Amino acid sequence: MKAFFTTPNTMVTDKVTIAEVVEVCHGVRHHISYNAQDCSIKVMKCVIDDSEIVKKMSCGRTKASAIVNNVLQPLALEVVLDKLQSGLPFAVATDASNKGNRKLFPVGVRFFTPSNGITSAIVDFYKDAFEDSRSVKQHLCRVLEGHRLSWKSVSSYAADNASVNYGVNNSVYQKLIAEENSEIIAAHCNDHILHNCAKNALKVLSFDVENLVLKVFSEFSNSAMRRQKLKDCFEFYESEFREVIRHVPTRWLSLFRALDRILLSWMPLKTYFLSRGEEDCPKYVWTFLKDQVSEVAPEDHPTERELYMYFVHFFMASFQEIILKMEGKSVTSCDLFAIMDQFRKALTNKVDDNFFGMKVKMAIWKNYLPQPAVEKFKCEALAVYRRAIDYLQKWFKFDNSPYRHFSALSIHSASKPPTLDDILEIWMQTPLKEKAPPDSLHDEVKALEEVYESVRAAGSTVDGWCKFFQKEHAPYLLELVQYVLSIPVSNAAIERVFSVMANLWSDERNRLTVESVRSELMIFFNLSYSCQEFKDIVSKNRRLINAARSDSKYHK
């Protein structure tokens, strides 16, 4: 019987509690169900039967749920609020997604500290049937007030670019600046802008390549027989079989990957569809291939219609690159203006040079295509570039953007340190303008100049500023940098919440409540330690060990 009971306040008891807490946290990080964890511990007891700690561990569904909701979740929230309640500038972000017939909203924050760099965390996750601007704003106020956070510390509001968030008259953003803090910056999702830019620009093409991608996937998505026939075509060309990738029109990075896979497999795919004949081939696919019935065009001699495919692939490749860059954790609001400006210049250069990708250029250079068709293609491709440039300039304010001023703080892209005048311009773009810049700010800027080369060697803007503030005492410069770096360049952090939610709230775990999902998301995003590191943290936290051991965790 002794194996099933532990004596309070002994070293073995502590180790058992620590093991249980770490095991539960491990399960959360890897989306393991509570029942699977309980089964795992029972197996461990059978296999590791000489361990006193394992023998005394217990972690059934009820206990694991209690540890998640009433021990680890308060810790995950506390590590974030301890920083924010000190007055640290932070951004607020939200979005909405459905799970069945429930509409769910995470509330995220983003802030910068010299010790940890940029932190993106979750402070709430709630359900609400309404997605109007008043409801969203009221919930945001409830969350901040409940956590004793001031709107005066909020640097920006981040969300997708829907009118409910950033509309001119009755949006969440307009309500926030009118009722809470007029200095809040609208941190539009620039990934969303780029996605819409590409989609809008491609509308002028005679051939809808996106529709072609959807039709090709649809042909093989539900038929094993068709898939096998496609495999036979790959074998005919003695090439490795590649699955066709699904394109989801609302996803930022979907079209390029799907089209890239099609072009890698284009010869076998063409052969397959041509073998089906006009009657059985999807009509839109046939419009691309009908001029190759008598002879399949080789890869180095694309047809007029195939020029459109190769051009869209080339065009989307540049968008793919910049969106991936923007989704990276190292890109900041200091880097944003330079990235967008360089992208606009790259598009302009392609217009000036009439460059549509090397595959297209070589096909035109070989002069085997009808000249009227080539001229028509060039005209449409140039229109795509110009529409993209116009869309960018409409939705990203190159001339009056605060990001233009923030770029002086970009250690990644700026070859020289910011001058005092640069710093003062940024100062006047922030709520710090309410107080006069102190004389010591001059000394802090000079200190940055002296070590700037070593700071740049750190790599990214975030790493550079972390390195500087860890070595130099520059409180006013730190306050300015913390404000600027808290502003996100996209809503990717909140989008990741929904991806993680889908993984942990699977069909096999359909008994999870919204409260449990909320707790697991906070643990996953806010406790950014490896499972091994977390064991050491738990071992040093007596309050956490006592909370995990106490029966009160079942009654909160």
C-alpha positions as CSV (number, residue, x, y, z in Angstrom):
1,M,0.0,0.0,0.0
2,K,2.9,2.4,0.6
3,A,3.5,2.6,-3.1
4,F,0.2,4.4,-3.6
5,F,0.6,7.1,-0.9
6,T,3.2,9.8,-0.4
7,T,4.2,11.5,2.8
8,P,3.7,15.3,2.6
9,N,6.8,17.5,2.3
10,T,9.5,15.0,1.6
11,M,12.1,15.0,-1.1
12,V,10.4,12.0,-2.8
13,T,7.0,13.7,-2.7
14,D,8.5,16.8,-4.3
15,K,10.1,14.7,-7.1
16,V,6.8,12.9,-7.7
17,T,4.9,16.2,-8.0
18,I,7.6,17.7,-10.3
19,A,7.5,14.6,-12.5
20,E,3.7,14.8,-12.8
21,V,3.7,18.6,-13.6
22,V,6.5,18.1,-16.2
23,E,4.7,15.1,-17.8
24,V,1.5,17.1,-18.1
25,C,3.3,20.1,-19.6
26,H,5.0,17.7,-22.0
27,G,1.6,16.4,-23.1
28,V,0.4,19.9,-23.7
29,R,3.4,20.9,-25.8
30,H,3.1,17.8,-27.9
31,H,-0.8,17.7,-28.0
32,I,-1.1,14.4,-26.2
33,S,-4.5,13.6,-24.7
34,Y,-5.0,13.2,-21.0
35,N,-6.1,9.6,-21.4
36,A,-3.0,8.8,-23.4
37,Q,-0.8,10.4,-20.7
38,D,-2.5,8.3,-18.0
39,C,-1.9,5.2,-20.1
40,S,1.7,6.2,-20.6
41,I,2.3,6.5,-16.9
42,K,0.7,3.1,-16.2
43,V,3.0,1.6,-18.8
44,M,6.0,3.3,-17.2
45,K,5.1,1.8,-13.9
46,C,5.2,-1.7,-15.4
47,V,8.4,-1.1,-17.3
48,I,10.4,1.0,-14.8
49,D,9.3,-0.9,-11.8
50,D,12.4,-0.1,-9.7
51,S,11.8,3.7,-9.5
52,E,10.1,4.9,-6.4
53,I,9.1,8.1,-8.2
54,V,7.4,6.4,-11.1
55,K,5.6,4.0,-8.8
56,K,4.0,6.9,-7.0
57,M,3.1,9.0,-10.1
58,S,-0.6,9.3,-11.0
59,C,-2.0,11.5,-13.7
60,G,-5.6,10.6,-14.7
61,R,-7.8,12.8,-16.8
62,T,-9.2,14.7,-13.9
63,K,-5.9,15.4,-12.3
64,A,-4.1,16.3,-15.5
65,S,-7.0,18.7,-16.4
66,A,-6.7,20.3,-13.0
67,I,-3.0,20.8,-13.3
68,V,-3.4,22.3,-16.8
69,N,-6.3,24.7,-15.9
70,N,-5.4,25.7,-12.3
71,V,-1.6,25.3,-12.0
72,L,0.1,25.7,-15.3
73,Q,-2.3,28.2,-16.9
74,P,-2.0,30.7,-14.1
75,L,1.8,30.4,-14.4
76,A,1.7,30.9,-18.1
77,L,-0.4,34.0,-17.6
78,E,1.7,35.3,-14.7
79,V,5.1,35.2,-16.6
80,V,3.5,37.6,-19.2
81,L,1.6,39.9,-16.9
82,D,4.5,40.4,-14.6
83,K,6.3,42.2,-17.5
84,L,3.3,44.0,-19.0
85,Q,2.0,45.4,-15.7
86,S,5.2,47.3,-15.2
87,G,4.2,49.6,-18.0
88,L,6.0,47.9,-20.8
89,P,4.7,49.0,-24.3
90,F,2.9,46.1,-26.0
91,A,0.7,45.5,-29.0
92,V,-2.8,43.8,-28.8
93,A,-3.8,41.4,-31.6
94,T,-6.9,39.3,-32.2
95,D,-8.7,37.4,-34.9
96,A,-11.6,35.0,-35.3
97,S,-12.1,31.4,-36.4
98,N,-14.8,28.8,-36.2
99,K,-14.7,25.4,-34.5
100,G,-17.9,23.7,-35.6
101,N,-20.7,26.1,-34.6
102,R,-18.5,28.2,-32.2
103,K,-16.7,31.3,-33.1
104,L,-13.4,31.7,-31.2
105,F,-11.2,34.7,-30.5
106,P,-7.6,34.6,-29.2
107,V,-6.2,37.8,-27.6
108,G,-2.5,38.1,-28.2
109,V,0.2,40.5,-27.0
110,R,3.7,41.3,-28.3
111,F,6.5,43.1,-26.5
112,F,10.3,43.4,-26.4
113,T,12.7,42.9,-23.6
114,P,16.5,42.9,-23.8
115,S,16.7,39.5,-22.1
116,N,14.2,37.6,-24.3
117,G,13.9,39.8,-27.4
118,I,10.4,39.8,-28.9
119,T,7.8,37.8,-27.1
120,S,4.4,36.9,-28.6
121,A,2.0,35.5,-26.0
122,I,-1.7,34.8,-25.4
123,V,-3.6,36.5,-22.6
124,D,-7.1,35.2,-23.4
125,F,-9.1,32.9,-25.6
126,Y,-12.9,33.3,-25.6
127,K,-15.9,32.3,-27.6
128,D,-18.6,34.7,-28.8
129,A,-21.3,34.4,-31.5
130,F,-20.8,38.0,-32.5
131,E,-18.0,39.5,-34.5
132,D,-19.1,43.1,-34.9
133,S,-16.7,45.9,-33.9
134,R,-18.5,46.8,-30.7
135,S,-18.4,43.2,-29.4
136,V,-14.7,42.7,-30.2
137,K,-13.8,46.0,-28.6
138,Q,-15.8,45.3,-25.5
139,H,-14.1,41.9,-25.1
140,L,-10.6,43.5,-25.6
141,C,-11.4,46.0,-22.9
142,R,-12.7,43.3,-20.6
143,V,-9.4,41.3,-21.0
144,L,-7.1,44.3,-20.4
145,E,-9.1,45.5,-17.4
146,G,-9.3,42.0,-16.0
147,H,-5.5,41.7,-16.2
148,R,-4.9,45.3,-14.9
149,L,-3.3,46.4,-18.1
150,S,-3.6,50.0,-19.3
151,W,-4.6,51.0,-22.8
152,K,-2.1,53.8,-22.5
153,S,0.6,51.2,-22.8
154,V,-0.8,49.7,-26.0
155,S,1.3,50.6,-29.0
156,S,-0.8,49.1,-31.8
157,Y,-3.8,47.1,-32.7
158,A,-3.1,44.1,-35.0
159,A,-5.7,42.1,-36.9
160,D,-6.5,41.1,-40.4
161,N,-7.5,43.8,-42.8
162,A,-11.2,43.2,-42.7
163,S,-13.4,46.3,-42.5
164,V,-14.6,45.3,-39.0
165,N,-11.1,45.9,-37.8
166,Y,-9.9,48.9,-39.8
167,G,-12.9,50.4,-41.5
168,V,-13.1,54.2,-41.7
169,N,-16.3,54.7,-39.7
170,N,-17.3,51.9,-37.3
171,S,-14.3,49.6,-36.9
172,V,-12.6,48.2,-33.8
173,Y,-9.6,50.4,-34.5
174,Q,-11.7,53.6,-34.8
175,K,-13.4,52.8,-31.5
176,L,-10.1,52.2,-29.8
177,I,-8.5,55.5,-30.8
178,A,-11.7,57.4,-30.1
179,E,-12.4,55.8,-26.7
180,E,-9.2,54.4,-25.3
181,N,-5.9,55.7,-26.7
182,S,-5.6,58.0,-29.7
183,E,-2.0,57.1,-30.2
184,I,-2.6,53.4,-31.0
185,I,-1.1,52.5,-34.4
186,A,-3.1,50.4,-36.9
187,A,-0.7,47.5,-37.4
188,H,-2.3,46.1,-40.6
189,C,-1.4,42.6,-41.6
190,N,1.1,43.2,-44.4
191,D,1.1,39.5,-45.4
192,H,-2.7,39.9,-46.1
193,I,-1.9,43.0,-48.1
194,L,0.6,41.1,-50.2
195,H,-1.7,38.2,-50.7
196,N,-4.5,40.4,-51.9
197,C,-2.1,42.4,-54.0
198,A,-1.1,39.3,-56.0
199,K,-4.7,38.0,-56.3
200,N,-5.9,41.4,-57.5
201,A,-3.0,41.8,-60.0
202,L,-3.6,38.4,-61.7
203,K,-7.2,39.2,-62.5
204,V,-6.1,40.9,-65.8
205,L,-4.7,37.7,-67.3
206,S,-6.6,36.0,-70.1
207,F,-6.0,32.6,-68.7
208,D,-6.9,32.0,-65.0
209,V,-3.9,30.0,-63.8
210,E,-5.3,29.7,-60.3
211,N,-8.4,28.0,-61.6
212,L,-6.2,25.6,-63.6
213,V,-4.4,24.7,-60.4
214,L,-7.8,24.0,-58.6
215,K,-9.0,21.9,-61.5
216,V,-5.9,19.8,-61.7
217,F,-6.0,19.0,-57.9
218,S,-9.7,18.2,-58.1
219,E,-9.1,15.6,-60.8
220,F,-7.0,13.4,-58.5
221,S,-8.2,14.3,-55.0
222,N,-10.9,11.7,-54.8
223,S,-10.0,9.0,-57.4
224,A,-7.5,6.3,-56.8
225,M,-7.9,5.1,-60.4
226,R,-7.0,8.5,-61.8
227,R,-4.0,8.7,-59.5
228,Q,-2.8,5.4,-60.7
229,K,-3.1,6.4,-64.3
230,L,-1.1,9.5,-63.5
231,K,1.6,7.3,-61.9
232,D,1.8,5.4,-65.2
233,C,2.5,8.7,-67.0
234,F,5.3,9.4,-64.6
235,E,6.8,6.0,-65.3
236,F,6.6,6.7,-69.0
237,Y,8.7,9.8,-68.5
238,E,11.0,7.8,-66.1
239,S,10.5,10.5,-63.4
240,E,9.6,10.2,-59.7
241,F,5.9,10.4,-58.9
242,R,4.9,13.6,-57.1
243,E,1.5,14.2,-55.5
244,V,-0.5,17.2,-56.7
245,I,-0.7,19.8,-53.9
246,R,-4.0,21.4,-52.9
247,H,-4.4,25.1,-53.3
248,V,-6.6,27.0,-50.8
249,P,-7.4,30.4,-52.2
250,T,-7.5,32.1,-48.8
251,R,-4.1,30.9,-47.7
252,W,-1.1,33.3,-48.2
253,L,1.4,30.7,-49.4
254,S,-0.8,28.2,-51.2
255,L,-0.8,29.1,-54.9
256,F,3.0,29.2,-55.5
257,R,3.6,25.8,-53.9
258,A,0.7,24.2,-55.7
259,L,1.7,25.7,-59.1
260,D,5.4,24.8,-58.5
261,R,4.5,21.2,-58.0
262,I,2.3,21.2,-61.2
263,L,5.2,22.6,-63.2
264,L,7.6,20.1,-61.9
265,S,5.2,17.4,-63.1
266,W,3.9,19.2,-66.1
267,M,4.9,16.7,-68.8
268,P,3.3,13.7,-67.1
269,L,0.2,15.7,-66.2
270,K,-0.1,17.0,-69.8
271,T,0.1,13.4,-71.1
272,Y,-2.5,12.3,-68.7
273,F,-5.0,15.0,-69.5
274,L,-4.5,14.7,-73.3
275,S,-5.0,10.9,-73.1
276,R,-8.4,11.6,-71.5
277,G,-9.6,13.5,-74.6
278,E,-11.8,16.5,-74.8
279,E,-14.9,14.8,-73.6
280,D,-13.4,13.5,-70.3
281,C,-10.8,16.2,-69.6
282,P,-12.0,19.0,-67.3
283,K,-13.0,21.8,-69.7
284,Y,-10.7,24.5,-68.3
285,V,-7.7,22.2,-68.3
286,W,-8.5,21.4,-72.0
287,T,-8.3,25.1,-72.9
288,F,-4.6,25.1,-71.9
289,L,-3.9,21.9,-73.7
290,K,-6.1,21.8,-76.8
291,D,-3.3,23.1,-79.1
292,Q,-1.1,20.1,-78.1
293,V,-3.5,17.3,-79.2
294,S,-1.3,16.3,-82.2
295,E,2.0,16.9,-80.5
296,V,3.0,17.5,-76.9
297,A,5.1,20.7,-76.6
298,P,8.6,20.0,-75.0
299,E,9.5,21.8,-71.8
300,D,11.9,24.1,-73.6
301,H,9.3,25.2,-76.1
302,P,6.2,26.3,-74.0
303,T,3.1,27.2,-75.8
304,E,1.3,30.6,-75.6
305,R,-0.9,29.4,-72.8
306,E,2.0,27.8,-70.9
307,L,3.7,31.2,-70.9
308,Y,1.0,32.4,-68.5
309,M,1.7,29.5,-66.2
310,Y,5.4,30.2,-66.1
311,F,4.8,33.9,-65.6
312,V,2.4,33.4,-62.7
313,H,4.9,31.0,-61.2
314,F,7.7,33.6,-61.5
315,F,5.4,36.4,-60.3
316,M,4.2,34.4,-57.2
317,A,7.8,33.3,-56.3
318,S,8.6,36.9,-55.4
319,F,5.5,37.2,-53.2
320,Q,6.3,33.8,-51.6
321,E,9.8,35.0,-50.7
322,I,8.6,38.3,-49.1
323,I,5.7,36.7,-47.2
324,L,7.9,34.1,-45.7
325,K,10.3,36.8,-44.7
326,M,7.5,38.8,-43.0
327,E,6.3,35.7,-41.2
328,G,9.8,35.2,-39.6
329,K,10.3,36.3,-36.0
330,S,13.4,38.3,-36.9
331,V,11.5,40.9,-39.1
332,T,10.4,44.0,-37.1
333,S,8.5,47.2,-37.8
334,C,12.0,48.8,-38.2
335,D,12.7,46.5,-41.2
336,L,9.2,46.7,-42.8
337,F,9.6,49.9,-44.8
338,A,12.9,48.8,-46.4
339,I,11.4,45.4,-47.3
340,M,8.2,46.9,-48.9
341,D,10.2,49.6,-50.7
342,Q,12.7,47.1,-52.1
343,F,9.8,44.9,-53.2
344,R,8.1,47.9,-55.0
345,K,11.4,48.8,-56.7
346,A,11.9,45.1,-57.8
347,L,8.4,45.1,-59.5
348,T,9.2,48.5,-61.1
349,N,12.5,47.1,-62.4
350,K,10.7,44.2,-64.0
351,V,8.3,46.6,-65.7
352,D,11.2,48.7,-67.0
353,D,13.1,45.6,-68.3
354,N,10.0,43.8,-69.6
355,F,11.2,40.8,-67.6
356,F,8.7,38.0,-66.9
357,G,11.0,35.2,-65.8
358,M,13.8,33.4,-67.5
359,K,11.6,30.6,-68.8
360,V,9.4,33.1,-70.5
361,K,12.3,35.2,-71.8
362,M,13.9,32.3,-73.5
363,A,10.7,31.2,-75.1
364,I,10.2,34.7,-76.5
365,W,13.8,34.9,-77.5
366,K,13.6,31.7,-79.6
367,N,11.0,33.5,-81.7
368,Y,8.8,30.4,-82.4
369,L,5.6,31.8,-81.0
370,P,3.2,34.0,-83.1
371,Q,4.1,37.7,-82.6
372,P,0.5,38.9,-81.9
373,A,0.2,36.3,-79.1
374,V,3.6,37.4,-77.7
375,E,2.6,41.0,-77.7
376,K,-0.8,40.2,-76.1
377,F,1.0,38.3,-73.4
378,K,3.5,41.1,-72.7
379,C,0.7,43.6,-72.5
380,E,-1.2,41.6,-69.9
381,A,2.0,40.7,-67.9
382,L,3.0,44.3,-67.7
383,A,-0.6,45.2,-66.6
384,V,-0.2,42.6,-63.8
385,Y,3.0,44.3,-62.5
386,R,1.4,47.8,-62.7
387,R,-1.7,46.6,-60.8
388,A,0.5,45.1,-58.2
389,I,2.5,48.3,-57.8
390,D,-0.7,50.4,-57.6
391,Y,-2.3,48.1,-55.0
392,L,0.8,48.2,-52.9
393,Q,0.9,52.0,-53.0
394,K,-2.8,52.2,-52.1
395,W,-2.6,49.9,-49.0
396,F,0.9,50.6,-47.7
397,K,1.5,54.3,-47.2
398,F,5.0,54.7,-48.5
399,D,5.0,58.5,-48.1
400,N,3.3,59.1,-44.8
401,S,4.0,55.9,-43.0
402,P,5.5,55.9,-39.5
403,Y,7.5,52.8,-40.6
404,R,9.6,55.1,-42.7
405,H,10.8,56.8,-39.6
406,F,11.1,53.5,-37.7
407,S,13.5,52.2,-40.3
408,A,16.4,54.3,-38.7
409,L,16.3,51.7,-35.9
410,S,16.8,48.8,-38.2
411,I,20.2,47.3,-37.4
412,H,19.6,44.7,-40.1
413,S,19.2,47.0,-43.0
414,A,20.8,50.3,-41.9
415,S,24.6,50.5,-42.6
416,K,25.1,53.3,-40.2
417,P,23.7,54.0,-36.7
418,P,20.8,56.4,-36.2
419,T,21.6,60.0,-35.6
420,L,20.2,62.1,-32.8
421,D,17.9,63.7,-35.3
422,D,16.6,60.3,-36.5
423,I,15.9,59.3,-32.9
424,L,14.1,62.6,-32.2
425,E,11.9,62.1,-35.3
426,I,10.9,58.6,-34.0
427,W,10.4,60.1,-30.5
428,M,7.8,62.5,-32.0
429,Q,6.0,59.6,-33.7
430,T,5.3,57.9,-30.4
431,P,3.4,58.8,-27.1
432,L,6.8,59.8,-25.7
433,K,6.3,63.1,-27.5
434,E,4.2,64.2,-24.5
435,K,7.5,64.8,-22.6
436,A,10.7,66.5,-23.6
437,P,13.6,64.3,-24.7
438,P,16.2,64.3,-21.9
439,D,19.7,65.5,-22.4
440,S,21.1,62.0,-21.6
441,L,19.5,60.7,-24.8
442,H,22.4,62.4,-26.7
443,D,24.9,60.3,-24.6
444,E,22.9,57.1,-25.3
445,V,23.0,57.7,-29.0
446,K,26.7,58.3,-28.9
447,A,27.2,55.1,-26.9
448,L,25.3,53.3,-29.7
449,E,27.6,54.8,-32.4
450,E,30.7,53.5,-30.6
451,V,29.6,49.9,-30.5
452,Y,27.4,49.9,-33.7
453,E,29.7,47.6,-35.7
454,S,29.7,44.9,-33.0
455,V,26.0,45.3,-32.6
456,R,25.4,44.8,-36.3
457,A,27.5,41.6,-36.1
458,A,24.7,40.1,-34.0
459,G,22.7,39.7,-37.3
460,S,19.0,40.6,-37.0
461,T,17.6,43.9,-35.6
462,V,16.2,42.1,-32.6
463,D,19.5,40.4,-31.7
464,G,21.4,43.6,-32.3
465,W,19.3,45.6,-29.9
466,C,19.4,42.8,-27.3
467,K,23.2,42.8,-27.4
468,F,23.3,46.6,-27.1
469,F,21.0,46.9,-24.1
470,Q,22.5,43.9,-22.3
471,K,25.9,45.8,-22.3
472,E,24.9,49.5,-22.2
473,H,22.7,51.4,-19.8
474,A,20.4,53.4,-22.1
475,P,16.9,53.7,-20.5
476,Y,15.4,56.3,-22.8
477,L,16.6,54.6,-26.0
478,L,15.3,51.4,-24.5
479,E,11.9,52.9,-23.9
480,L,11.8,54.1,-27.6
481,V,13.0,50.8,-29.0
482,Q,10.6,48.8,-26.9
483,Y,7.7,50.8,-28.3
484,V,8.8,50.4,-31.9
485,L,9.6,46.7,-31.7
486,S,6.3,45.9,-30.0
487,I,4.5,46.8,-33.3
488,P,4.0,43.6,-35.4
489,V,4.3,43.6,-39.2
490,S,1.7,40.9,-39.8
491,N,-1.0,38.9,-38.0
492,A,1.0,35.6,-38.4
493,A,1.4,35.1,-34.7
494,I,-2.4,35.0,-34.2
495,E,-2.8,32.8,-37.2
496,R,-0.4,30.3,-35.6
497,V,-2.7,30.1,-32.6
498,F,-5.5,28.7,-34.8
499,S,-3.0,26.2,-36.4
500,V,-2.0,25.0,-32.9
501,M,-5.7,24.9,-31.8
502,A,-6.5,22.6,-34.7
503,N,-3.7,20.2,-33.7
504,L,-4.6,20.0,-30.0
505,W,-8.4,20.2,-30.4
506,S,-8.7,17.2,-32.7
507,D,-11.6,14.9,-33.3
508,E,-10.1,12.5,-30.9
509,R,-10.1,15.2,-28.2
510,N,-13.7,16.4,-28.8
511,R,-14.4,16.4,-25.0
512,L,-12.2,19.4,-24.4
513,T,-13.9,22.5,-23.2
514,V,-13.1,26.0,-24.5
515,E,-11.5,26.7,-21.0
516,S,-9.2,23.8,-21.4
517,V,-8.2,24.8,-24.9
518,R,-7.6,28.3,-23.6
519,S,-5.3,26.9,-20.9
520,E,-3.4,24.7,-23.3
521,L,-2.8,27.5,-25.8
522,M,-1.5,29.8,-23.0
523,I,0.9,27.1,-21.8
524,F,2.0,26.3,-25.4
525,F,2.8,29.9,-26.4
526,N,3.7,31.6,-23.1
527,L,5.9,28.9,-21.5
528,S,8.5,28.9,-24.3
529,Y,10.9,26.4,-22.7
530,S,11.9,22.9,-23.8
531,C,10.5,20.1,-21.6
532,Q,13.9,19.6,-20.1
533,E,14.3,23.3,-19.2
534,F,10.8,23.3,-17.7
535,K,11.7,20.6,-15.3
536,D,14.5,22.8,-13.9
537,I,12.1,25.7,-13.6
538,V,9.5,23.6,-11.8
539,S,12.1,22.3,-9.4
540,K,12.9,25.8,-8.2
541,N,9.4,27.0,-7.9
542,R,8.1,26.0,-4.5
543,R,4.8,27.8,-4.9
544,L,4.1,25.9,-8.1
545,I,4.9,22.5,-6.5
546,N,2.6,23.3,-3.6
547,A,-0.2,24.3,-5.9
548,A,0.2,21.1,-7.9
549,R,0.1,19.0,-4.8
550,S,-2.8,20.8,-3.1
551,D,-6.3,19.5,-3.4
552,S,-7.5,23.1,-4.1
553,K,-6.5,22.7,-7.7
554,Y,-9.7,20.6,-8.2
555,H,-12.0,23.4,-6.8
556,K,-10.9,26.6,-8.6
